[in-house]
Amino acid sequence: MKPVTEPVMRLLRGIRWYLREVSGAADYDRFCQRHRSHHPGEPVPTRGEYERQRIRHREENPQSRCC
């Protein structure tokens, strides 16, 4: 039974990774890690604050895109 569970667990980890990347959850986690290392002692912005800041940055710094 053990040989079957390892591929299944690997598949589930892959699916979890993919969903976190697509949903943006991984971006927020990376932001939190970077914020803690660069600004120790300061509170980490909430997910909502992070999203508002990201949207504001995109609007103030537009980039041309092909599509």
C-alpha positions in Angstrom: 0.0 0.0 0.0 2.9 2.4 0.6 4.1 2.5 -3.0 0.7 3.8 -4.1 0.4 6.5 -1.5 3.6 8.3 -2.4 2.6 9.1 -6.0 -0.9 10.1 -4.8 0.7 12.4 -2.2 3.0 13.9 -4.8 0.1 14.6 -7.1 -1.9 16.2 -4.3 1.1 18.4 -3.4 1.4 19.4 -7.0 -2.3 20.3 -7.2 -2.0 22.3 -4.0 1.0 24.2 -5.3 -0.7 25.0 -8.6 -3.9 26.3 -6.9 -1.9 28.5 -4.5 0.1 30.0 -7.5 -3.1 30.6 -9.5 -5.0 32.1 -6.6 -2.2 34.4 -5.5 -1.9 32.9 -2.0 1.7 32.0 -2.7 2.4 35.7 -3.7 1.1 36.9 -0.4 3.1 34.3 1.6 6.3 35.4 -0.3 5.4 39.1 0.4 5.0 38.3 4.2 8.4 36.5 4.3 10.1 39.4 2.5 8.3 42.0 4.7 9.4 40.2 7.9 13.0 40.0 6.8 13.3 43.6 5.5 11.1 45.3 8.2 11.5 43.3 11.4 9.3 44.5 14.2 6.7 46.2 11.9 3.3 44.6 11.5 2.7 42.6 8.3 -0.1 44.1 6.2 -3.3 42.0 6.0 -4.2 40.1 2.8 -6.7 42.9 2.0 -4.2 45.6 2.5 -1.7 43.7 0.4 -4.2 43.4 -2.5 -5.2 47.1 -2.3 -1.5 48.1 -2.4 -0.8 45.7 -5.3 -3.8 47.1 -7.3 -2.8 50.7 -6.6 0.8 50.0 -7.8 -0.5 48.4 -11.0 -2.7 51.4 -11.7 0.1 53.9 -11.0 2.7 52.0 -13.0 1.0 50.6 -16.1 2.9 48.2 -18.3 2.2 47.5 -21.9 1.1 44.0 -22.7 0.5 42.2 -25.9 -2.8 40.7 -24.8 
